[in-house]
Amino acid sequence: MTAFRVSVHITPRRGILDPQGKAVEGALHSLGFAGVKEVHVGRYIVVETDAETQNAAEAEVKAMCERLLANPVIEDFEIESVAAR
């Protein structure tokens, strides 16, 4: 077994109301950042897990996201990186 560190981004799906993102967008505009078009606030999760291969670690974390870490009705997730530790 090898230890892997897997990074995951979870964000609200397009079209889903994101009040926290809207609040940040408004605050950025009030601070003079007029070029900001949209802001989406999500979560960044790092999972450290043991697996036989990099692909197995990624598959395991994908299953975690589908079953617990992300709400499939209102959120999307993207596995950013899988690195051996």
Secondary structure, 3 states (H helix, E strand, C coil): CEEEEEEEEEEECCCCCCHHHHHHHHHHHHCCCCCCCCCCCCEEEEEEEEECCHHHHHHHHHHHHHHHHCCCCCEEEEEEEEEEC
